[in-house]
Every structure is written in C-alpha cells, then in structure tokens.
C-alpha cells in the first residue's frame, strides 16, 4: 500500500512540476484574454465593462495569489513524496520539500527569460517561495502539535 502511494505522490509532484513549466511557457496577452471573455463568457457590453473594472482592480491578487497557491500545492506533493520514499524525520522532509520548491521557483523564473513575451522576476520567486513557505509552516505547526499530543498521551498512560 505504501509503495503505490509513494509512486502516486511522485507522479503527482512530477505532473504538477510539468503543469507549472507548461504554463510558464505560454503567454496570454491582455487583448486576447479580453476578446475570449467577450466572445465566450460575457457577451453583453455592460457585463464585459464590469469585468474590465473587476480585473483592473484585482488582477494582481488573482495572478500572484495563484503563484503562491501553485507552489503551496507543489510543496504538499513534494512533502508527501518524501514522506513515502524516505525515512526522513518530519522536520527534515519539510525542509527538503521547501528547498526543492525554492530551487524549482528559481529555475522556472530563469526558464521564463527564454520565453518570448515573458520574463523571470525575483518578485515572482519571492511570491512562489511565500506560498511554499506558508504550506511548510502549516505542516510544521501541525507536526509539532501531533508530536505534543502523542507525548501527552504517552505521559498520561504512565500517570
């Protein structure tokens, strides 16, 4: 059971890396994006104008929030893979998964410098790392609470 779960977690992490790489290899120009929305989703001019206002106010949070989310997900897949394929202590698997995410974010932004119409930025690396870092923090706090709970349970059996 654990071996198949390990291979599934490896496949999930590799697939997610491929999706990040693939989306980093494409460019969606604003005029093409708005033309598609106007012809497929919001076909009346009033709705489209409302969407233009909404997008103008919120695009940064949506786009950069997705950056953080995709690296939080990558962290979780990587951590799951490490937990299934290695005998690392939980704190070390968190650190190794986080290190992988940081290196992958740096390599992905570097890769974007070769994509016409794209460019790699250190701010995107920082946002990617923020997402992975928040996921790592949640895992660390959860792991610490589980350990404290197990310790308290062990002590209560002896008292």
MONOR-V93390 format. One record per pair of residues at least 24 apart in sequence whose C-alpha atoms are under 8 Angstrom apart, sorted by the first residue. I is the first residue (numbers start at 1). GAP is how many residues later the second one is. D is the distance in whole Angstrom. If there is no record, write none. Layout:
# MONOR-V93390
I;GAP;D
I;GAP;D
This chain:
# MONOR-V93390
2;82;7
3;81;7
3;82;8
5;79;7
6;74;8
6;75;6
6;78;5
6;79;6
7;74;8
9;68;6
9;69;7
9;71;6
9;72;5
9;75;8
10;67;8
10;68;8
10;71;5
12;65;6
13;61;6
13;64;5
13;65;6
13;68;7
16;58;7
17;57;7
20;50;8
21;87;7
24;84;7
24;87;8
24;88;6
25;87;7
25;90;6
26;89;8
27;90;6
27;91;7
64;60;8
64;63;7
67;57;7
67;60;7
67;61;6
67;64;7
68;59;6
68;60;5
68;61;7
68;62;6
68;63;4
68;64;7
69;59;8
69;62;6
69;63;8
70;58;8
70;61;8
71;30;7
71;34;8
71;57;6
71;58;7
71;60;5
71;61;5
72;56;8
72;59;5
72;60;4
72;61;7
72;62;7
72;63;5
72;64;8
73;59;8
73;62;8
74;27;7
74;58;7
75;26;6
75;57;6
75;60;7
75;61;7
76;59;7
90;53;7
91;49;7
94;42;6
94;45;7
94;46;7
95;41;8
98;34;6
98;35;7
98;38;7
101;28;7
101;31;7
102;26;8
102;27;6
102;30;8
105;24;7
